[in-house]
C-alpha cells in the first residue's frame, strides 16, 4: 500500500477555481482501479492550503494515476499552474 500527503499552497484569488479543479480530480481519481483513497482537505485556519491524502494499492497504481489523462488535465495543467508551494510526505503504516 502506498500512502502519502501532498500539501499545496495557493493564492486567495484562486480558491474557487482550485476547489472546482480538486472536485473534478478527486472524482476521476477515486474511479481508478488501484486508488484506495483520494481525499482533498482544506487546512483548518488556512483556506489557501490544501492537503490531499492519497492511497494506492501499489507502485503501479500510483504510476497509473500520474499517467492518467485526468491527472494531466486537472493536476499538471490545472493545480500545478496555480500552486505557490508543493510538498509531498510519504507515509508508512505502523500496523
C-alpha positions in Angstrom: 0.0 0.0 0.0 1.3 3.5 -0.9 0.1 6.3 1.3 1.1 10.0 1.2 0.1 13.6 1.8 0.5 16.4 -0.7 0.4 19.9 0.7 -0.3 22.7 -1.8 -0.4 26.4 -1.2 -2.5 28.7 -3.5 -3.3 32.4 -3.8 -6.6 33.6 -2.2 -7.9 34.7 -5.6 -7.7 31.2 -6.9 -9.8 29.5 -4.2 -12.9 28.9 -6.2 -11.1 27.6 -9.3 -8.8 25.4 -7.2 -11.9 23.9 -5.4 -13.5 23.1 -8.8 -10.3 21.5 -10.1 -9.9 19.4 -7.0 -13.6 18.3 -7.2 -13.0 17.0 -10.7 -9.6 15.5 -9.9 -10.9 13.7 -6.8 -14.0 12.2 -8.6 -11.9 10.9 -11.5 -9.1 9.6 -9.3 -11.5 7.7 -7.0 -12.7 5.7 -10.0 -9.2 4.4 -10.8 -8.9 0.7 -10.2 -5.9 0.9 -7.9 -7.0 4.0 -5.9 -7.9 3.2 -2.3 -8.4 6.8 -1.1 -8.1 10.3 -2.6 -9.4 13.0 -0.2 -8.6 16.7 -0.6 -8.7 18.7 2.6 -8.5 22.4 3.4 -6.1 23.1 6.2 -8.0 24.3 9.2 -7.4 28.0 9.7 -5.6 28.4 6.4 -8.1 28.4 3.5 -5.3 28.7 0.9 -3.6 25.5 1.9 -4.9 22.2 0.5 -3.7 18.8 1.8 -4.6 15.7 -0.2 -4.5 12.3 1.4 -3.8 9.6 -1.2 -3.6 5.8 -1.0 -2.9 3.4 -3.8 -2.8 -0.4 -3.8 0.9 -0.4 -5.0 3.5 1.5 -7.0 1.9 0.5 -10.3 -1.4 2.0 -9.3 0.2 5.3 -8.3 2.1 5.4 -11.6 -1.1 4.8 -13.5 -2.7 7.7 -11.6 0.2 10.0 -12.7 -0.1 8.9 -16.3 -3.9 9.3 -16.4 -5.5 11.9 -18.7 -7.4 13.4 -15.8 -4.2 13.8 -13.7 -2.6 15.6 -16.7 -5.7 17.8 -17.2 -6.5 18.7 -13.6 -3.2 18.4 -11.8 -0.4 19.2 -14.3 -2.4 21.7 -16.4 -4.6 23.0 -13.5 -3.3 22.8 -9.9 0.4 22.9 -10.8 -0.1 26.1 -12.8 -1.8 27.8 -9.8 0.2 26.5 -6.8 2.7 28.6 -5.0 4.2 25.7 -3.0 4.1 21.9 -3.0 5.4 19.4 -0.5 4.9 15.6 -0.5 5.1 13.5 2.6 5.3 9.7 2.2 3.7 7.7 5.0 4.5 4.2 6.4 1.7 2.3 8.1 2.6 1.2 11.7 0.5 -1.9 11.5 
